[in-house]
Amino acid sequence: MATLPIMEPVENVLGAALDTVARPGRRNRRFSPEERSADIIRVATLLIGERGYYGVTLSAVAAECNMTV
């Protein structure tokens, strides 16, 4: 029988998402493609959990990741 991967607690996901927020007085850090992908997946998972699949847009995910679409 296949087992499902264990999801991180919401606090860990949110904390990870907030780590990418630009802070005043600091230079923005450029993420590697792997880090950026992981960030997008974490944020999308969090938003889908909060709003449901049909309540999330790509623009909302991008905004939470401090990206533009």
Backbone bond lengths (Angstrom), bond angles and torsions (degrees), N, CA, C in turn:
res aa  C-N    CA-C-N  psi(-1)  N-CA   C-N-CA  omega(-1)  CA-C   N-CA-C  phi
1 M - - - 1.442 - - 1.532 108.41 -
2 A 1.324 116.28 134.42 1.461 121.31 179.53 1.522 109.67 -78.69
3 T 1.311 115.69 143.14 1.465 119.73 177.01 1.519 109.10 -105.79
4 L 1.299 115.26 147.63 1.460 121.11 178.43 1.519 109.58 -83.17
5 P 1.322 117.31 146.29 1.463 118.85 177.30 1.522 109.97 -66.62
6 I 1.298 115.96 147.05 1.456 120.96 179.79 1.530 108.44 -81.33
7 M 1.325 114.83 129.26 1.463 120.11 -179.37 1.529 109.55 -82.10
8 E 1.310 116.33 149.12 1.454 121.34 175.63 1.528 108.65 -72.02
9 P 1.332 117.22 148.91 1.469 119.00 174.21 1.521 109.90 -59.33
10 V 1.320 116.19 151.45 1.460 121.70 -177.55 1.529 111.00 -55.95
11 E 1.339 117.32 -37.71 1.457 120.11 -179.33 1.531 110.17 -60.17
12 N 1.337 117.81 -40.60 1.466 120.87 179.53 1.520 110.99 -66.82
13 V 1.323 116.57 -40.13 1.459 120.48 179.93 1.518 109.63 -66.01
14 L 1.319 116.56 -46.68 1.454 120.36 -179.83 1.521 110.67 -63.60
15 G 1.316 116.61 -43.68 1.461 120.35 178.53 1.514 111.36 -60.12
16 A 1.319 116.57 -42.06 1.463 120.42 178.96 1.522 110.28 -64.60
17 A 1.329 116.69 -39.59 1.453 120.18 179.43 1.527 110.74 -66.91
18 L 1.319 116.76 -38.06 1.457 119.74 -178.25 1.518 112.24 -73.51
19 D 1.323 118.14 -20.09 1.461 121.32 178.00 1.527 111.48 -64.17
20 T 1.325 117.42 -20.72 1.460 120.32 -176.92 1.525 112.21 -89.10
21 V 1.329 117.40 -4.77 1.467 120.55 -177.43 1.525 109.41 -69.54
22 A 1.321 115.51 133.26 1.462 120.27 177.59 1.518 108.85 -68.17
23 R 1.306 116.25 138.34 1.454 121.07 -179.64 1.526 108.66 -112.04
24 P 1.343 116.74 140.44 1.464 119.70 179.96 1.529 110.62 -56.73
25 G 1.326 116.42 139.59 1.446 120.73 176.85 1.516 114.52 82.45
26 R 1.320 117.68 -2.96 1.459 120.90 179.15 1.518 109.68 -115.58
27 R 1.292 114.71 145.35 1.458 120.14 176.06 1.528 108.38 -75.45
28 N 1.323 116.71 137.64 1.460 120.19 178.68 1.515 110.10 -65.39
29 R 1.299 116.19 136.25 1.454 122.41 179.33 1.518 108.85 -87.68
30 R 1.289 117.55 136.98 1.462 121.70 177.84 1.519 107.94 -90.33
31 F 1.329 116.05 124.10 1.455 121.80 -177.84 1.516 110.59 -87.04
32 S 1.318 115.52 149.20 1.466 120.18 173.50 1.528 107.56 -71.13
33 P 1.321 118.10 160.69 1.469 120.01 178.32 1.534 112.39 -56.67
34 E 1.325 116.90 -36.56 1.468 120.16 179.72 1.525 111.33 -67.94
35 E 1.344 116.27 -41.78 1.463 119.81 178.08 1.521 110.89 -65.98
36 R 1.327 116.97 -41.56 1.462 121.01 -179.84 1.528 110.52 -63.35
37 S 1.333 117.12 -44.75 1.472 120.99 178.69 1.520 111.15 -60.87
38 A 1.325 116.48 -44.48 1.463 120.39 179.29 1.524 110.75 -62.79
39 D 1.332 117.26 -39.45 1.459 121.70 178.56 1.527 110.91 -63.51
40 I 1.310 116.91 -45.61 1.464 121.23 179.36 1.526 110.40 -61.10
41 I 1.314 117.16 -44.59 1.467 121.09 -179.67 1.524 110.68 -64.06
42 R 1.337 117.57 -43.32 1.477 120.39 178.96 1.522 110.85 -61.50
43 V 1.330 116.29 -46.90 1.465 120.00 -177.75 1.527 110.55 -66.45
44 A 1.327 117.76 -44.10 1.468 120.70 179.22 1.524 110.81 -60.93
45 T 1.328 116.90 -41.75 1.468 120.86 178.79 1.522 110.63 -62.19
46 L 1.319 115.93 -43.79 1.461 120.45 179.05 1.529 111.06 -61.95
47 L 1.335 116.71 -48.03 1.462 119.99 -178.30 1.526 112.18 -65.96
48 I 1.311 117.83 -39.62 1.467 120.52 177.91 1.521 109.70 -63.98
49 G 1.333 116.86 -38.60 1.465 120.36 176.99 1.518 112.36 -63.57
50 E 1.329 116.61 -36.00 1.465 120.88 -179.22 1.526 112.82 -80.36
51 R 1.344 116.59 -42.49 1.470 120.86 -169.90 1.520 114.36 -109.58
52 G 1.325 117.32 -12.44 1.458 120.48 -174.16 1.515 110.34 86.76
53 Y 1.324 116.00 158.99 1.459 122.15 -175.01 1.518 112.30 -56.90
54 Y 1.337 116.97 -45.23 1.455 120.46 -175.96 1.531 112.72 -80.91
55 G 1.322 117.39 -4.27 1.458 120.88 179.02 1.521 113.54 -97.06
56 V 1.329 116.63 2.81 1.465 120.63 -176.94 1.519 109.49 -114.77
57 T 1.329 115.11 135.73 1.462 120.27 176.14 1.528 108.79 -115.22
58 L 1.311 115.77 160.48 1.453 120.82 176.14 1.528 110.09 -61.53
59 S 1.310 116.40 -36.34 1.468 120.60 177.84 1.526 111.68 -62.47
60 A 1.319 117.53 -38.73 1.463 121.46 178.58 1.521 111.10 -65.96
61 V 1.326 116.74 -42.72 1.469 120.98 177.90 1.529 109.63 -63.47
62 A 1.319 116.89 -45.18 1.462 120.99 179.97 1.529 110.99 -61.59
63 A 1.315 116.88 -42.97 1.466 120.62 -179.73 1.529 110.74 -62.07
64 E 1.316 117.89 -41.70 1.466 121.36 179.49 1.530 110.91 -67.97
65 C 1.314 117.40 -25.92 1.475 122.18 179.00 1.529 111.69 -92.29
66 N 1.343 116.98 5.09 1.473 122.11 -176.72 1.517 111.20 57.21
67 M 1.316 115.77 44.46 1.460 122.83 177.61 1.523 108.25 -121.85
68 T 1.310 116.74 165.30 1.462 121.46 172.55 1.527 108.12 -113.76
69 V 1.313 114.25 155.28 1.464 120.27 179.99 1.502 109.24 -107.79
